[in-house]
Amino acid sequence: MASLRNASPRLRNYFKEHYIPQALLCGLLVTCPKDPLKYLEKMIILIMENGLEHIRWDMCIDPSMRPMIRRLSETYLEQLFGLDDQLMTPELMIKACTFYTGNLVKTHFCTWRDITIPPVNESEVLAKKLEIANNYNDFRCKRYLFSHWHFYVKDQKERLKASLARLQQLFYSHRLIISLSKWKDKARQKCLRRENKLLLEHEIQLNKWKSKQKINIIEEEFVFPEENVPEPVSDGSEFDISLLPESAILKIFFYLTLRDVIICGQVSHSWMLMTQASSLWNNIDFSLVRSMIPDKYIVSILQRWRLNVLHLNFRGCALRVKTLKSVSLCKNLQELNVSDCPTLTDESMKYISESCPGVLYLNLSNTSITNRTMRLLPRHFHNLQNLSLAYCRNFTDKGLQYLSLGNGCHKLLYLDLSGCTQISVKGFRNIANSCTGIMHLTINDMPTLTDNCVKALVEKCSRITSVVFIGAPHISDCSFKALSTCNLRKIRFEGNKRITDACFKYIDKTYPNISHIYMSNCRRITDGSLKSLSPLKHLTVLNLTNCIRLGDSGLRHFLDGSASTKIRELNLSNCTHLSDASLYKLSDCCPNLNYLSLRNCVLLTNIGVDHIVNIFSLLSIDLSGTVISNEALVALSRHKKLKELSLSECYNITDAGIQAFCKGSLILEHLDVSYCSQLSSDIIKALAIYCTNLTFLSIAGCPMITDSAMEILSAKCHYLHILDVSGCVLLTDKMLQHLQRGCKQLRILKMQYCTLISQEAAKKMSSVVQQQEYKPDDPPLWFGYDREGKPLEEQQNIKYKRSHLNSLRRSMQ
């Protein structure tokens, strides 16, 4: 300002025009007075009194509101800009002030002007904004209402659709009930007429048979009399199976074996086309025809259906190496069973493994494979889930170590090492390192298995859910303690004398989800074990066969617990200390029981059977070796739902009891009355009349069964699959002819000690059934009768000695 005194008038006018408005404007912006005009008047008077030389930009601002800014001296500015030898010229001062004033006006004055001066046409802008806001609000309201209306309409449509479906279901159900009731009435009337007719025919045949004086037991050529030939049932119309839908035809042919399918393909051209469906050849079982079909036909079948084959079964087939190599043609193979194949070698497995990488199930049990095959498994079968090496004794612990090579067998879920006695603790440790995901483990017939082997396996295999150790006598309670890290759901031990009640305490504490327990022939188990099992809420199957120390108190504790509510199978065979006292709670505590075995429970009487009858869910019961009589069978006949009944060696029952039971058990499918020598042919007639759905029948040791009774049985029981007539010494070749005519579905036939059946007839019958047991020798002495069916001398003493010996053996064990 000092230099302003000596400035030219032009410079002084510039300061008047620019610097004075700057001071006034800064005062207005900072002070913000209530009356700006009075404030400006006051400040102009102040400037005029002080003069232009004293004007500053902040002189119009109240001292308390002025910013604390340090003023730079002229000398400092000269040093800052390097002007030590020069003075600030007026021209530079004018330029600096002009720039500063312009910047200040631009940043502050324009903003103040925009705020103080109202915008033009503000009402129109507000009206437009309000219109936009109203439109947006209307749109949101419409969208909200429409969404609710849309969901409401959609829900109503779904409810209407569900109601319509429910009404249709009720309509169809009602119509089906009406149709079934009418069909049931007609079928019942027709069945009664057939039974009456059949009874009349049986009486006529029985009278004819009794009127004969002599019976020719052995005939070289049998001629069936024309008057006894059953007339075929025909309604006068023929049925062509090719008229059925393709899906129905496939379901019918799925039940046929490979041999039957080939035979059906030779009937006619239409049947041949039906047997060429690709889905019929997904599963090929050569084990049933291993003695009938040559290798060249096996190769041709595999070549033709190589893209469709998913499951192959060569069990027990003695095939050539070339035939086994043809398996490599089946690129989509998922399941391969070559167990019991004597010709299987490592070379054959090499071809199969290289060409069939998708195999999930592999059964190599009882073959001669070595460590070479074990090395191939992890290299090629990357998805292998099920592996059986049972009774393969040519590989070693090193072979099990190969399982971790390459991608390894890390997806393996099931492993069977039964009978592999060469495996040591090191081998089980190799399995644990290679197959950590194993869930199901089976090790049977392995006397070298110890607790250390189980511990080595469980160290890394913590996902095991089921273990089967049958024939492992050195396993003890320590194995159960080692298995506590696994979530077991199924355990099975048999023939072990080191397991005690302590293992059941581990089961109660560490396996709360266990559902299946098989502890057969474990002699050291007592009633305390049943008490420990009572809290298991998920237990469905309990098998304690030959646990001779179990008694009534243990069973009562078990029935009082929560385990009895879901139990479905209960096997207490040879538990000789059980009596009627422990069975009265079965009907109340076991509402879901389906299978019950009280075999050789000699203290069980007819009173106990009366309690068992009240278990309405019961389907199968085994009372063999007990002292029950006909009263118990009369009580069982009231159950009406039994499908399986075993009464082997029940010497107190007679024909009357079996007949009474058959009258009330029309759905019976399984009956075992073997070694009940007091029964006669009358029971066979009762079965033929009332139990036409029979699939299993054992009358072994019944010497009074005749050919005429078997003729009646074969005429009515067309669904019979298994028949045991061993020791029926009066049966002849006629019986086999009757079975061929009537029992078309017979698969297993046992006829040992049938002296009147010739070897020629037995050989002819062997081509009809899948399995046959035949021996023309005389019955053993313990049968109690000779080859003519006559009782031996002192038969009662023999029976008494035999029962006494059995009881003595049980007590000693």
Secondary structure as the mmCIF struct_conf table of DSSP 4:
data_model
#
loop_
_struct_conf.conf_type_id
_struct_conf.id
_struct_conf.beg_label_comp_id
_struct_conf.beg_label_asym_id
_struct_conf.beg_label_seq_id
_struct_conf.end_label_comp_id
_struct_conf.end_label_asym_id
_struct_conf.end_label_seq_id
HELX_RH_3T_P HELX_RH_3T_P1 ALA A 2 LEU A 4
TURN_TY1_P TURN_TY1_P1 ARG A 5 ASN A 6
BEND BEND1 ALA A 7 ALA A 7
HELX_RH_AL_P HELX_RH_AL_P1 PRO A 9 THR A 31
BEND BEND2 LYS A 34 LYS A 34
HELX_RH_AL_P HELX_RH_AL_P2 PRO A 36 ASN A 50
HELX_RH_3T_P HELX_RH_3T_P2 LEU A 52 HIS A 54
TURN_TY1_P TURN_TY1_P2 TRP A 57 CYS A 60
BEND BEND3 ILE A 61 ILE A 61
HELX_RH_3T_P HELX_RH_3T_P3 PRO A 63 MET A 65
BEND BEND4 ARG A 66 ARG A 66
HELX_LH_PP_P HELX_LH_PP_P1 ARG A 70 SER A 73
HELX_RH_AL_P HELX_RH_AL_P3 GLU A 74 LEU A 80
TURN_TY1_P TURN_TY1_P3 PHE A 81 GLY A 82
TURN_TY1_P TURN_TY1_P4 ASP A 84 ASP A 85
BEND BEND5 GLN A 86 GLN A 86
HELX_RH_AL_P HELX_RH_AL_P4 PRO A 90 LEU A 104
HELX_RH_PI_P HELX_RH_PI_P1 VAL A 105 PHE A 109
HELX_RH_AL_P HELX_RH_AL_P5 CYS A 110 THR A 116
BEND BEND6 ILE A 117 ILE A 117
HELX_LH_PP_P HELX_LH_PP_P2 PRO A 118 PRO A 119
TURN_TY1_P TURN_TY1_P5 VAL A 120 ASN A 121
HELX_RH_AL_P HELX_RH_AL_P6 GLU A 122 SER A 211
BEND BEND7 GLN A 213 GLN A 213
BEND BEND8 GLU A 220 GLU A 221
HELX_RH_3T_P HELX_RH_3T_P4 GLU A 226 ASN A 228
BEND BEND9 VAL A 229 VAL A 229
HELX_LH_PP_P HELX_LH_PP_P3 PRO A 230 VAL A 233
BEND BEND10 GLY A 236 GLY A 236
HELX_RH_3T_P HELX_RH_3T_P5 ILE A 241 LEU A 243
BEND BEND11 LEU A 244 LEU A 244
HELX_RH_AL_P HELX_RH_AL_P7 GLU A 246 PHE A 254
TURN_TY1_P TURN_TY1_P6 TYR A 255 TYR A 255
BEND BEND12 LEU A 256 LEU A 256
HELX_RH_AL_P HELX_RH_AL_P8 LEU A 258 CYS A 264
TURN_TY1_P TURN_TY1_P7 GLY A 265 VAL A 267
HELX_RH_AL_P HELX_RH_AL_P9 HIS A 269 MET A 274
TURN_TY1_P TURN_TY1_P8 THR A 275 GLN A 276
HELX_RH_3T_P HELX_RH_3T_P6 SER A 278 TRP A 281
BEND BEND13 ASN A 282 ASN A 282
STRN STRN1 ASN A 283 ASP A 285
HELX_RH_3T_P HELX_RH_3T_P7 SER A 287 VAL A 289
TURN_TY1_P TURN_TY1_P9 ARG A 290 MET A 292
BEND BEND14 ILE A 293 ILE A 293
HELX_RH_AL_P HELX_RH_AL_P10 ASP A 295 ARG A 304
TURN_TY1_P TURN_TY1_P10 TRP A 305 ASN A 308
STRN STRN2 HIS A 311 ASN A 313
TURN_TY1_P TURN_TY1_P11 ARG A 315 GLY A 316
HELX_RH_AL_P HELX_RH_AL_P11 VAL A 321 LYS A 325
HELX_RH_3T_P HELX_RH_3T_P8 SER A 326 LEU A 329
TURN_TY1_P TURN_TY1_P12 LYS A 331 ASN A 332
STRN STRN3 GLU A 335 ASN A 337
TURN_TY1_P TURN_TY1_P13 SER A 339 ASP A 340
TURN_TY1_P TURN_TY1_P14 PRO A 342 THR A 343
HELX_RH_AL_P HELX_RH_AL_P12 ASP A 346 SER A 355
TURN_TY1_P TURN_TY1_P15 PRO A 357 GLY A 358
STRN STRN4 TYR A 361 ASN A 363
TURN_TY1_P TURN_TY1_P16 SER A 365 ASN A 366
BEND BEND15 THR A 367 THR A 367
HELX_RH_AL_P HELX_RH_AL_P13 ASN A 371 HIS A 380
TURN_TY1_P TURN_TY1_P17 HIS A 382 ASN A 383
STRN STRN5 ASN A 386 SER A 388
TURN_TY1_P TURN_TY1_P18 ALA A 390 TYR A 391
BEND BEND16 ASN A 394 ASN A 394
HELX_RH_AL_P HELX_RH_AL_P14 ASP A 397 GLN A 401
HELX_RH_3T_P HELX_RH_3T_P9 TYR A 402 SER A 404
BEND BEND17 LEU A 405 LEU A 405
TURN_TY1_P TURN_TY1_P19 GLY A 406 ASN A 407
BEND BEND18 CYS A 409 CYS A 409
TURN_TY1_P TURN_TY1_P20 HIS A 410 LYS A 411
STRN STRN6 TYR A 414 ASP A 416
TURN_TY1_P TURN_TY1_P21 SER A 418 GLY A 419
TURN_TY1_P TURN_TY1_P22 THR A 421 GLN A 422
HELX_RH_AL_P HELX_RH_AL_P15 VAL A 425 SER A 434
TURN_TY1_P TURN_TY1_P23 THR A 436 GLY A 437
STRN STRN7 HIS A 440 THR A 442
BEND BEND19 ASP A 445 ASP A 445
TURN_TY1_P TURN_TY1_P24 PRO A 447 THR A 448
HELX_RH_AL_P HELX_RH_AL_P16 ASP A 451 VAL A 458
TURN_TY1_P TURN_TY1_P25 GLU A 459 LYS A 460
TURN_TY1_P TURN_TY1_P26 SER A 462 ARG A 463
STRN STRN8 SER A 466 ILE A 470
BEND BEND20 GLY A 471 GLY A 471
TURN_TY1_P TURN_TY1_P27 PRO A 473 HIS A 474
HELX_RH_AL_P HELX_RH_AL_P17 ASP A 477 ALA A 482
HELX_RH_3T_P HELX_RH_3T_P10 LEU A 483 THR A 485
BEND BEND21 CYS A 486 CYS A 486
STRN STRN9 LYS A 490 GLU A 494
BEND BEND22 GLY A 495 GLY A 495
BEND BEND23 LYS A 497 ARG A 498
HELX_RH_AL_P HELX_RH_AL_P18 ASP A 501 THR A 510
TURN_TY1_P TURN_TY1_P28 PRO A 512 ASN A 513
STRN STRN10 HIS A 516 SER A 520
TURN_TY1_P TURN_TY1_P29 ASN A 521 ASN A 521
TURN_TY1_P TURN_TY1_P30 ARG A 523 ARG A 524
HELX_RH_AL_P HELX_RH_AL_P19 ASP A 527 LEU A 533
TURN_TY1_P TURN_TY1_P31 SER A 534 PRO A 535
TURN_TY1_P TURN_TY1_P32 LYS A 537 HIS A 538
STRN STRN11 VAL A 541 ASN A 543
TURN_TY1_P TURN_TY1_P33 THR A 545 ASN A 546
TURN_TY1_P TURN_TY1_P34 ILE A 548 ARG A 549
STRN STRN12 GLY A 551 GLY A 551
HELX_RH_AL_P HELX_RH_AL_P20 ASP A 552 ASP A 560
BEND BEND24 GLY A 561 GLY A 561
HELX_RH_3T_P HELX_RH_3T_P11 SER A 562 THR A 565
TURN_TY1_P TURN_TY1_P35 LYS A 566 LYS A 566
STRN STRN13 GLU A 569 ASN A 571
TURN_TY1_P TURN_TY1_P36 SER A 573 ASN A 574
TURN_TY1_P TURN_TY1_P37 THR A 576 THR A 576
STRN STRN14 HIS A 577 HIS A 577
STRN STRN15 SER A 579 SER A 579
HELX_RH_3T_P HELX_RH_3T_P12 ASP A 580 SER A 582
TURN_TY1_P TURN_TY1_P38 LEU A 583 LYS A 585
HELX_RH_AL_P HELX_RH_AL_P21 LEU A 586 CYS A 589
TURN_TY1_P TURN_TY1_P39 PRO A 591 ASN A 592
STRN STRN16 TYR A 595 SER A 597
TURN_TY1_P TURN_TY1_P40 ARG A 599 ASN A 600
TURN_TY1_P TURN_TY1_P41 VAL A 602 VAL A 602
STRN STRN17 LEU A 603 LEU A 603
HELX_RH_AL_P HELX_RH_AL_P22 ASN A 606 ILE A 612
TURN_TY1_P TURN_TY1_P42 VAL A 613 ASN A 614
TURN_TY1_P TURN_TY1_P43 PHE A 616 SER A 617
STRN STRN18 SER A 620 ASP A 622
TURN_TY1_P TURN_TY1_P44 SER A 624 GLY A 625
HELX_RH_AL_P HELX_RH_AL_P23 ASN A 630 SER A 637
TURN_TY1_P TURN_TY1_P45 ARG A 638 HIS A 639
STRN STRN19 GLU A 644 SER A 646
TURN_TY1_P TURN_TY1_P46 SER A 648 GLU A 649
TURN_TY1_P TURN_TY1_P47 TYR A 651 ASN A 652
HELX_RH_AL_P HELX_RH_AL_P24 ASP A 655 GLY A 664
TURN_TY1_P TURN_TY1_P48 LEU A 666 ILE A 667
STRN STRN20 HIS A 670 ASP A 672
TURN_TY1_P TURN_TY1_P49 SER A 674 TYR A 675
TURN_TY1_P TURN_TY1_P50 SER A 677 GLN A 678
STRN STRN21 SER A 680 SER A 680
TURN_TY1_P TURN_TY1_P51 SER A 681 SER A 681
HELX_RH_AL_P HELX_RH_AL_P25 ASP A 682 TYR A 690
TURN_TY1_P TURN_TY1_P52 THR A 692 ASN A 693
STRN STRN22 PHE A 696 SER A 698
TURN_TY1_P TURN_TY1_P53 ALA A 700 GLY A 701
TURN_TY1_P TURN_TY1_P54 PRO A 703 PRO A 703
STRN STRN23 MET A 704 MET A 704
HELX_RH_AL_P HELX_RH_AL_P26 ASP A 707 LYS A 716
TURN_TY1_P TURN_TY1_P55 HIS A 718 TYR A 719
STRN STRN24 ILE A 722 ASP A 724
TURN_TY1_P TURN_TY1_P56 SER A 726 GLY A 727
TURN_TY1_P TURN_TY1_P57 VAL A 729 LEU A 730
HELX_RH_AL_P HELX_RH_AL_P27 ASP A 733 GLY A 742
TURN_TY1_P TURN_TY1_P58 LYS A 744 GLN A 745
STRN STRN25 ILE A 748 GLN A 752
TURN_TY1_P TURN_TY1_P59 TYR A 753 TYR A 753
TURN_TY1_P TURN_TY1_P60 THR A 755 LEU A 756
BEND BEND25 ILE A 757 ILE A 757
HELX_RH_AL_P HELX_RH_AL_P28 GLN A 759 SER A 766
TURN_TY1_P TURN_TY1_P61 SER A 767 VAL A 768
BEND BEND26 VAL A 769 GLN A 770
STRN STRN26 GLN A 771 LYS A 775
BEND BEND27 ASP A 777 ASP A 777
HELX_LH_PP_P HELX_LH_PP_P4 ASP A 778 PRO A 780
HELX_RH_3T_P HELX_RH_3T_P13 LEU A 781 PHE A 783
BEND BEND28 GLY A 784 GLY A 784
STRN STRN27 TYR A 785 TYR A 785
TURN_TY1_P TURN_TY1_P62 ARG A 787 GLU A 788
BEND BEND29 GLY A 789 GLY A 789
HELX_LH_PP_P HELX_LH_PP_P5 LYS A 790 LYS A 790
STRN STRN28 PRO A 791 PRO A 791
HELX_LH_PP_P HELX_LH_PP_P6 LEU A 792 LEU A 792
TURN_TY1_P TURN_TY1_P63 GLU A 793 GLU A 794
HELX_RH_AL_P HELX_RH_AL_P29 GLN A 795 MET A 812
#
